[in-house]
Amino acid sequence: MSNPSPTPERAIYGFVLYLASIVGFGLFVIWAYVPEKWLISLGLTYMPQKYWAVVTPTYACVGILLFYIFYTGYNMTITQPLDSLDTITDNFSRPVETNGQPEGAIPPIGDLSISEINKQMYL
């Protein structure tokens, strides 16, 4: 029987990655806020410019924002139009018949066409 909890190896890897991310973020914050002279006095001379402490998170945020914008736009371009032949139902579908139903009654069970669903949801 499958157990949803992670295996001990995965738990250890996750904990190590958690600690590594905390240490990496701590080093980034120290590098970003400690003056350059102090770092040089400690012998750390091969550090990137402080410019990258501001630009890297900014690029990451803008990149994530652009990803969502382009992903949404791409999905809109590949969506078939409402009258496309690709949205045809199969031979086993039963259309909903509301003839003779009183107003406000629950309609009988049946399959709604994709055009009706799209008109209700998106138009």
C-alpha positions as CSV (number, residue, x, y, z in Angstrom):
1,M,0.0,0.0,0.0
2,S,1.3,3.4,-0.9
3,N,2.1,5.9,1.8
4,P,1.7,9.6,1.1
5,S,4.5,10.7,3.4
6,P,7.9,11.2,1.9
7,T,10.5,8.5,2.1
8,P,13.4,9.2,4.6
9,E,15.8,9.9,1.8
10,R,13.5,12.5,0.3
11,A,12.9,14.1,3.7
12,I,16.7,14.4,4.2
13,Y,17.2,15.9,0.7
14,G,14.4,18.4,1.4
15,F,15.9,19.4,4.7
16,V,19.3,19.8,3.2
17,L,17.9,21.9,0.4
18,Y,15.9,24.0,3.0
19,L,19.1,24.6,5.0
20,A,21.1,25.4,1.8
21,S,18.5,28.0,0.7
22,I,18.5,29.7,4.1
23,V,22.4,29.8,4.1
24,G,22.4,31.0,0.4
25,F,19.9,33.8,1.2
26,G,21.8,34.8,4.3
27,L,25.0,35.0,2.3
28,F,23.2,37.1,-0.4
29,V,21.9,39.5,2.2
30,I,25.3,39.8,3.9
31,W,27.0,40.4,0.5
32,A,24.3,43.0,-0.5
33,Y,24.4,45.0,2.8
34,V,28.0,44.8,4.0
35,P,30.2,47.6,2.7
36,E,32.8,46.6,0.0
37,K,35.7,47.6,2.2
38,W,34.7,45.1,4.9
39,L,34.5,42.3,2.4
40,I,37.9,43.2,0.9
41,S,39.4,43.3,4.4
42,L,38.1,39.7,5.0
43,G,39.9,38.7,1.8
44,L,36.8,38.4,-0.3
45,T,37.9,40.1,-3.5
46,Y,36.2,38.1,-6.2
47,M,32.7,39.4,-5.5
48,P,30.2,40.7,-8.2
49,Q,29.3,44.3,-8.2
50,K,26.6,45.5,-5.8
51,Y,24.6,46.5,-8.9
52,W,23.6,42.8,-9.2
53,A,22.1,42.7,-5.7
54,V,19.3,45.0,-7.1
55,V,19.1,43.8,-10.7
56,T,18.9,40.1,-10.2
57,P,15.7,40.1,-8.0
58,T,14.2,42.7,-10.3
59,Y,15.0,40.6,-13.4
60,A,13.5,37.6,-11.7
61,C,10.2,39.4,-10.8
62,V,9.9,40.9,-14.3
63,G,10.7,37.5,-15.9
64,I,8.0,35.8,-13.8
65,L,5.5,38.5,-14.7
66,L,6.3,38.3,-18.4
67,F,6.0,34.5,-18.2
68,Y,2.4,34.7,-16.9
69,I,1.5,37.3,-19.5
70,F,2.9,35.3,-22.4
71,Y,1.6,32.0,-21.1
72,T,-1.9,33.5,-20.9
73,G,-1.6,35.0,-24.4
74,Y,-0.3,31.7,-25.8
75,N,-3.2,29.9,-24.3
76,M,-5.6,32.4,-25.9
77,T,-4.0,31.9,-29.3
78,I,-4.3,28.1,-29.2
79,T,-8.0,28.1,-28.0
80,Q,-10.3,27.1,-30.7
81,P,-13.1,29.5,-31.7
82,L,-16.7,28.8,-30.6
83,D,-17.8,27.6,-34.1
84,S,-14.7,25.4,-34.7
85,L,-15.2,21.8,-35.9
86,D,-12.8,20.7,-33.3
87,T,-15.4,21.2,-30.6
88,I,-17.9,18.8,-32.0
89,T,-19.4,16.2,-29.6
90,D,-19.4,12.5,-30.3
91,N,-22.3,10.2,-31.3
92,F,-23.2,9.2,-27.7
93,S,-24.0,12.7,-26.4
94,R,-27.6,13.5,-25.5
95,P,-28.6,17.1,-25.9
96,V,-30.7,18.7,-23.1
97,E,-34.3,19.0,-24.1
98,T,-36.2,21.6,-22.2
99,N,-39.4,21.5,-24.2
100,G,-42.5,21.4,-22.0
101,Q,-40.5,22.2,-18.8
102,P,-42.0,24.8,-16.5
103,E,-40.0,27.9,-15.9
104,G,-37.4,27.5,-13.1
105,A,-37.6,23.7,-13.2
106,I,-34.4,21.6,-13.1
107,P,-33.7,20.4,-16.7
108,P,-33.3,16.7,-17.3
109,I,-29.8,15.1,-17.5
110,G,-28.0,15.7,-20.8
111,D,-24.8,16.9,-22.4
112,L,-24.3,20.6,-23.0
113,S,-22.6,21.6,-26.2
114,I,-19.3,23.3,-25.9
115,S,-20.7,26.4,-27.7
116,E,-23.4,26.8,-25.0
117,I,-20.8,26.4,-22.2
118,N,-18.4,28.9,-23.8
119,K,-21.2,31.4,-24.4
120,Q,-22.3,31.2,-20.7
121,M,-18.8,31.4,-19.3
122,Y,-16.9,33.7,-21.6
123,L,-19.3,35.9,-23.4
